[in-house]
């Protein structure tokens, strides 16, 4: 629904008349003209309407669709990630992918979607080619020049972090964190930003760079000051326990790891629970660093 459709939706659900949507000091015909499309809606008027009928801004916009194409992309992306053999949805996502591939100049959003598809589906679909070193270098240089990062910048970095050299990763992380204006950022933007650190810590563990893993764990613990993202906190604590077990071998850390696995199982996230079990087995038994890196894979970035 667009903004006007969302206003109409809430008005009907709340069983309000058009006159009741705005204050008594406003021309009675104003809202009627807005809802019928006879005049545009001003930001100040939207603020007045939401205040008048006590609708929370975040709740209102959660019902509003600003970009249907992006909504469709995310729906197809996550569905295909969980149903790799579904040909109908696969074809929809591939059609979109090829339209981006043939587009010489992509917007930041389009580039983010393009890289996300290549990063995840290259390992599963022969129609999707792998990310090239030229793409990695070009995007790195572009990111490095920015002074302020948007949600799609964090999404791109989360998908590409495993392709950057250690030096490139260090340079980028120093610019991306701490997140500027963090308190004003939405949950999804911060979630993708935190995913960068989770992916990077995992990469350091697979590379047996335990000093690097510890450095980024310390940085990650300074994030999410408002304690909004419990998934991030839990995954960070799991990686911290895993690092401590690898270094010290104390059984207590392994017990905490299995507490985390049981929590995942009890909440129905059996897929991640199995991935964690596999990861723990690999990282605590495999000694060859090259084999470890070859076994590392960045999972599907979740919406929640």
MOKAZI-V836666 format. One record per backbone hydrogen bond with DSSP energy under -1.0 kcal/mol. NH is the residue of the N-H (numbers start at 1). CO is the residue of the C=O. If there is no record, write none. Layout:
NH|CO + NH|CO
This chain:
6|2 + 7|3 + 8|4 + 9|5 + 10|6 + 11|7 + 12|8 + 13|9 + 14|10 + 16|11 + 21|18 + 26|23 + 30|27 + 33|29 + 34|30 + 35|31 + 36|32 + 37|34 + 38|33 + 39|33 + 46|42 + 47|43 + 48|44 + 49|45 + 50|46 + 51|47 + 52|48 + 53|49 + 55|50 + 60|56 + 61|57 + 62|58 + 63|60 + 65|1 + 71|67 + 72|68 + 73|69 + 74|70 + 75|71 + 76|72 + 77|73 + 78|74 + 79|75 + 80|76 + 81|77 + 82|78 + 83|79 + 86|83 + 90|86 + 91|87 + 92|88 + 93|89 + 94|90 + 95|91 + 96|92 + 97|93 + 98|94 + 99|95 + 100|96 + 101|97 + 102|98 + 103|100 + 111|107 + 112|108 + 113|109 + 114|110 + 115|111 + 116|112 + 117|113 + 118|114 + 119|115 + 120|116 + 121|117 + 122|118 + 124|121 + 125|121 + 128|125 + 136|132 + 137|133 + 138|134 + 139|135 + 140|136 + 141|137 + 142|138 + 143|139 + 144|140 + 145|141 + 146|143 + 154|150 + 155|151 + 156|152 + 157|153 + 158|154 + 159|155 + 160|156 + 161|157 + 163|160 + 169|165 + 170|166 + 171|167 + 172|168 + 173|169 + 174|170 + 175|172 + 176|172 + 177|173 + 182|179 + 184|181 + 185|182 + 190|186 + 191|187 + 192|188 + 193|189 + 194|190 + 195|191 + 196|192 + 198|194 + 199|195 + 200|196 + 201|197 + 202|198 + 203|199 + 204|200 + 205|201 + 206|202 + 207|203 + 208|205 + 209|204 + 210|208 + 213|209 + 214|210 + 215|211 + 216|212 + 217|213 + 218|214 + 219|215 + 220|216 + 221|217 + 222|219 + 223|220 + 227|224 + 233|229 + 234|230 + 235|231 + 236|232 + 237|233 + 238|234 + 239|235 + 240|236 + 241|237 + 242|238 + 243|239 + 244|240 + 245|241 + 246|242 + 247|243 + 248|244 + 249|245 + 253|250 + 255|251 + 256|252 + 257|253 + 258|254 + 259|255 + 260|256 + 261|257 + 262|258 + 263|259 + 264|260 + 265|261 + 266|262 + 267|263 + 268|265 + 269|264 + 270|268 + 273|269 + 274|270 + 275|271 + 276|272 + 277|273 + 278|274 + 279|275 + 280|276 + 281|277 + 282|278 + 283|279 + 284|280 + 286|282 + 292|288 + 293|289 + 294|290 + 295|291
